[in-house]
Structures are given as structure tokens and as C-alpha cells.
Amino acid sequence: MDVKDDPKNITEGLKTKKKGGKKVSTCDLCGKTFNRPRKLIWHMETHSGHKFKCAACDKVFKNSRGLAGHVKVIHEGKVKHHCSHCGKGFPTNDSLARHERVHTGEKPFSCDICHQSFAQPEPLKEHKVKQHIGVKEFECDSCPQAFYTKSAMRKHKKSHISGVYILHVWGVYFV
């Protein structure tokens, strides 16, 4: 299945299997697993290449769920969950739980190689790449810079758009 050819076909071939007594849905394209078929469908939208643009502010999202959450919180002011520490509002219980780790210091994501712990999954991924793999696989298409993570490369690419070239060497940014 090639979702890039027809984003409407993202639900074709969804596989749900039992794993440890629980139903698990798996993405055929990248192997990522989900505990609910709906979450897999939202994930499949990221493979479609389609971007979901906010009509109010032009911010772009990888899937419809991200856009819907953005509109509810930013433009409609609707929040269902509030942080018990600072009062900040969030559209989902998951996003609230993620935020509350800032206050609690909980670090549930652990490196399977050195056991260093992280509050969020993204820094764990960056850590593994930088500390244990050491390959800068994300190259800027506008200059010779290369980065360990896609997010670092995207941040750098914005400097080309703004007209200010930022060179990143050994953790230091040069303008």
C-alpha cells in the first residue's frame, strides 16, 4: 500500500493482533504499534505526505488529530484537563500527563544501553543517536551541516528561511 498515492486508502490493510492479551494495531509502513486502531489511523496520516493546515493561523500539522487539538486549545480556548501544579490547560489527558512530568520529575523513558532516564521519548531518541550511534544522518539541503536528529535539522533549516545562517558546531550556534 502506498498512502502517498492516495491518502484515502490509509485504513486499508490495518492489522490488529493480540500481544500479551491486548489488541495491538501495527503500522505496515514503519512497524510502530498502537493500543487503539484509531491511533493507528491518525499515525497513518503522517505517512500520507498530506499536511493539515490551520485555517485561522496557517500552522501546519502532520495529522488531523494535531490540527483538531490545536484549534480547540488555541482558537476556541477549550481545555478539558488542567495541571494541578500550575493550572495550565490541555486538550487530552495524555498531553496533561506529559506536561506534569515537568513538575514531578518523573522520567519513565530509559535508555536500554546505559539506563539514563528521560521525561519524554524525544530526548531519549536524541540521546541514543548522539551517545550510542554517533551518525549525523540528517543533512541540510541548503548547506553542508548535518545533524543527529531530524528536529535539530529542522530548527537549523529555519535559519535559512529567516535569512540568518546559523552554523552549529560542537553544541554552539554561530550567526
N, C-alpha and C positions, 0 to 999 in steps of 0.2 A: 504494500500500500504506500502510495506517495501522497501524503497530505498536502504537499506544496502544490501539486497539480489541481487538487480540488479540496479546499478546506471543509466542504460539507461532508466529506467522507471520513471525518475524524473518528466517528464512532464505529466504523467498520473494523471487524477483527478484534474487538476488545476481548481480552481473555481474563476470566476470573477463575482463580484456583484457590483451593483451601491450603493454607500454610499454618501449621501449628493450631489447627482447629478454627482459624479465622479465614474469611474470604479475603483474598488479595487480588487486586487488579494490576496487571503488568503492562507497561508501555512496550509495544513491539519494536519501537524505533531506538529506544535507549536503555530499556531494561529496568527503569525506575518503577517501584511498586507503590501502590496506594491502597488504603484500607476501605475506600469507597469508590465505586465506579464513577460517580460524578466528579471526584477529584482527578481521576484519570482523564476524563473528558476535558476539564479545564487545562490540564497539563498538555494534552494533545494539541490544543490551540497554539501552544508555544512552538510546536514543530511545523505548523502550517505556514509560517512566514508572514501571516496576516498580523497587522498591528491594529490595536484598538485605541482610537484617538478620542480624547475627551472633547466634546463639542463646546464646552464652556471655556477651557483654557489651553487646548491643544496638547496637553500632556499625553504621552503615548505609553501603552501597556502591552504586555505580551499575551494577555488573555482577557476574556470578558469579565472574569471574577475580579481581577485587579482594577479594571475600569469601574465596575459597579461599586466596589468598596470605596474607591477614590471619590466618586460622585456623591455617595451617601455621606461621607465624612466631611469632605472639603466644601462641596457646593450646597448640600442640603443640611449639613450640620447634624446628621443623625448618627448617634453613637449609642450602642446598647450596653457596653461594658466600660467600667471606669476603674482606673488604678486606685487601689486602696492606699497607696503611699503618696501619690501626688495629684490624683484626681483627673489625669489626662484620660480622654475618651477614645475607645477603639470600636471598630465595627464588628469584630469577631472575638470570641473567647481565645482563639489561638493567638491573635495579634496582641491581646492583653497579656497572656501568659509569657509571650516572647519579651514584651516590654518590661514586665515585672522582674525579670532576671537582672535588670539594671539595678534595682533596689535590693534584691535578696542576695545577689552574688552567686546564685546557683549557676553551675557550669555543667550541664548534662551531656555535652558533646566532648568525647575523649579520643585522643589520637591512639590508634591501635598499635603504634610503633613505640612511642615514648611516653604515652599516658598523660600528656599535658591536656588540660581540660579547657573548654571554651563555653561561653554562654550561648553562642549562636553557631549554626552549621557553617556559615560562610568563612569566618576566621579559621575554623578547623581545616577547611579545604585549602585555604591560602597557606596555612602552616605546613600541611603535608607536602604541598608543591615546593615551597621555599626551603624547608628543612630536610625533607627526605627524598625529593625527586630532583630539585635543582635545575629544571629545564624551563627556560623562558620561551614558552610555545606561542604566546600571543604577541604578534608583531604589528606595529603601527604601519598602515599602508601609506602614510604621508611622510615618514622619516625612518631612520634606522633603529629607533628604540624598540625593545622587546620587553615583555612583562611576564611575570609568573602567573598572573590571573587575568581573566577577561575584564573584571571590574576595574583593575588598575589601568589596563589598556584603554578602556572607555573613558576613564577620567582624564587620561593623557590626551586622547583624541579631541576632547572638548577644548583643549588649549589651542589646537589648530583652528577650530571654528571661531574662537574668540579673537584670533589674530595674535595672540601672545603665545609664542612657542615655549613650552616648558620641557626641560631636559631633566630626566630623573636618573641620578647616579648614586648608588650605594645609600638609598634611603633619603637623599637630599634632592630637593627640587631647585633647579636653576632657571631663572627667567631670562 
